[in-house]
């Protein structure tokens, strides 16, 4: 059976799934060109592609630590998710919300746009990797899925020091963060709250990854087709 390619943003998200049998994780680090190249290479012989990691809510009612399983992706590419895989993910994570995702590679930087995107597309959450993962899956005729954990509420914007800290290798650029803090020390309280939220989401991400198990719950009929 083919392996599952897991598209993520950060190395710490990779660490949540690295030990699962039958998965090949790839960190995007905010670089869609490098992510696509790495996903295309990893997709050789794969049975499916899944976008996994933390996500920002686009609607009220989702809180940090909530899971979202996608039924469709909107944005840079409009793509339905594999229904059997969607259902398998929701079964493994019974508290998850099922609905649309939005991804076009941008960091959405106003609350108004976040809420508008959610309403316009019927999307529950947004991330920066799913559109690349979906494109690779569609081009190769592979099942595609999204399962992510909320780390940021719909009415909260990430502080500048966080948004500039993503490195192309999936790590965190501490120097960029410190430069941003030096320029605007008033970010410190928000960074503390944001970091605490990330930590909570990461704990849930690790727990949920273990529940998903080998090949990220990809049904065997999808692997074999």
C-alpha positions in Angstrom: 0.0 0.0 0.0 1.2 3.5 -0.8 2.4 5.9 1.8 0.5 9.1 2.7 2.2 12.5 2.1 1.5 14.9 4.9 1.8 18.6 4.1 2.4 20.9 7.1 3.7 24.3 7.8 6.2 23.9 10.7 8.7 21.3 11.8 6.9 20.9 15.1 3.8 19.8 13.2 6.0 17.3 11.3 7.1 15.9 14.7 3.5 15.0 15.5 3.2 12.5 12.7 6.8 11.5 11.9 6.6 8.3 14.0 3.3 7.1 12.4 3.6 4.2 10.0 3.1 4.9 6.3 3.5 8.7 6.4 6.0 11.0 4.7 5.6 14.5 6.2 6.8 17.7 4.4 7.0 21.1 6.1 6.2 24.2 3.9 7.6 27.0 6.0 5.6 29.6 4.1 7.4 28.9 0.8 4.8 27.5 -1.7 7.4 26.8 -4.5 9.7 24.8 -2.2 6.6 23.0 -0.7 5.3 22.0 -4.1 8.6 20.6 -5.2 9.0 18.6 -2.0 5.4 17.3 -2.2 5.8 16.3 -5.9 8.9 14.3 -4.9 7.2 12.7 -1.9 4.1 11.9 -3.9 5.9 9.3 -6.1 4.3 6.0 -5.2 1.9 7.6 -2.7 -1.6 6.5 -1.9 -2.9 9.9 -0.9 -2.0 13.5 0.2 -3.3 15.2 3.3 -2.9 18.7 4.8 -2.3 18.5 8.5 -1.4 20.9 11.3 -2.6 24.1 12.9 -5.2 26.3 11.4 -6.9 29.7 11.9 -10.7 29.8 12.4 -12.8 31.8 10.0 -16.1 31.6 11.9 -17.2 32.2 15.5 -17.7 29.2 17.7 -14.4 27.5 16.9 -12.0 27.6 19.8 -8.3 26.7 20.2 -7.9 23.0 20.2 -11.0 22.2 18.1 -10.5 19.9 15.1 -11.7 20.7 11.6 -12.0 18.0 8.8 -12.6 19.4 5.3 -15.2 18.4 2.9 -14.0 21.0 0.3 -11.2 23.4 -0.4 -11.7 26.9 -1.7 -9.2 29.6 -2.7 -6.3 29.2 -5.1 -7.8 25.9 -6.1 -11.4 24.7 -5.6 -11.3 21.0 -4.9 -13.6 18.5 -3.1 -12.0 16.3 -0.5 -12.1 12.5 -0.8 -15.4 11.6 0.9 -14.3 8.2 2.3 -11.2 9.7 3.8 -13.2 12.6 5.2 -15.5 10.2 6.9 -12.7 8.1 8.3 -11.0 11.2 9.7 -14.2 12.3 11.3 -14.8 8.9 12.8 -11.3 8.9 14.4 -11.9 12.5 15.7 -15.6 12.4 16.6 -15.6 15.9 18.1 -14.3 17.4 14.8 -16.3 19.9 12.8 -16.7 19.0 9.1 -16.8 21.8 6.6 -14.9 23.9 4.0 -11.3 25.2 4.2 -9.8 28.2 2.5 -6.2 28.6 1.3 -4.6 30.9 -1.2 -1.1 31.2 0.3 -1.7 34.6 2.0 -1.6 35.4 5.7 -5.1 36.9 6.1 -4.4 40.1 8.0 -7.8 41.6 9.0 -10.6 40.2 11.1 -13.1 41.6 8.5 -11.5 39.5 5.7 -11.4 36.4 7.8 -15.1 36.6 8.6 -15.9 37.5 5.0 -14.0 34.5 3.6 -15.8 32.2 6.0 -19.2 33.6 5.0 -18.5 33.8 1.2 -17.1 30.3 0.8 -18.8 28.5 3.7 -15.3 27.8 5.0 -14.6 27.1 8.6 -10.8 27.6 8.7 -7.8 28.8 6.7 -4.2 27.7 6.3 -1.2 28.3 4.0 -0.4 24.8 2.7 -3.7 23.1 1.6 -3.9 24.7 -1.8 -0.4 23.4 -2.7 -1.1 19.9 -1.4 -4.5 19.8 -3.1 -3.0 20.8 -6.5 -0.3 18.1 -6.2 -3.0 15.5 -5.3 -5.3 16.6 -8.1 -2.6 16.4 -10.8 -1.6 12.9 -9.7 -5.2 11.7 -9.3 -4.6 10.9 -5.6 -7.1 11.1 -2.7 -6.9 14.4 -0.9 -7.9 15.4 2.6 -7.4 18.2 5.2 -7.5 17.7 9.0 -6.3 20.6 11.2 -6.5 21.8 14.7 -7.5 25.4 15.5 -4.7 27.5 17.0 -6.1 31.0 16.3 -9.7 32.3 16.7 -11.6 34.1 14.0 -11.5 37.5 15.7 -7.8 37.4 16.6 -4.9 38.5 14.3 -1.5 37.0 14.7 1.1 39.6 16.0 3.7 40.7 13.5 6.5 39.0 15.3 4.8 35.7 14.8 4.0 36.2 11.1 7.6 37.1 10.2 9.1 34.2 12.1 8.2 31.3 9.7 11.4 30.0 7.9 11.3 28.2 4.6 12.7 25.1 6.2 9.7 24.9 8.6 11.6 26.3 11.5 11.2 29.5 13.5 13.3 32.6 12.8 14.0 33.9 16.3 16.0 36.8 15.0 13.2 38.1 12.8 10.9 37.7 15.8 13.2 39.7 18.1 13.6 42.5 15.4 9.9 42.8 15.2 9.6 43.0 19.0 12.3 45.6 19.2 10.4 47.8 16.7 7.1 47.3 18.6 7.4 46.1 22.2 3.7 46.5 22.7 3.3 43.1 21.0 4.6 41.3 24.0 1.2 40.6 25.8 -0.4 39.4 22.5 2.6 37.2 21.7 2.3 35.6 25.1 -1.4 34.8 24.5 -0.7 33.6 21.0 2.1 31.4 22.1 0.0 29.9 24.9 -2.7 29.1 22.2 -0.2 27.5 20.0 1.1 25.3 22.8 -2.5 24.2 23.6 -3.1 23.4 19.9 0.1 21.5 19.7 -0.8 19.3 22.6 -4.1 18.5 20.9 -2.3 18.0 17.5 -0.1 15.3 19.0 -3.0 13.6 20.7 -5.1 13.7 17.5 -2.3 12.4 15.3 -2.0 9.4 17.5 -5.8 8.8 17.2 -5.6 9.0 13.4 -2.9 6.4 13.3 -1.1 4.7 10.4 -1.4 6.4 7.0 -3.5 9.1 8.7 -6.7 6.9 8.6 -6.7 6.7 4.7 -9.1 3.9 3.9 -7.6 0.9 2.3 -9.8 1.1 -0.8 -8.3 4.5 -1.5 -4.8 3.3 -1.0 -5.3 0.4 -3.4 -7.2 2.2 -6.2 
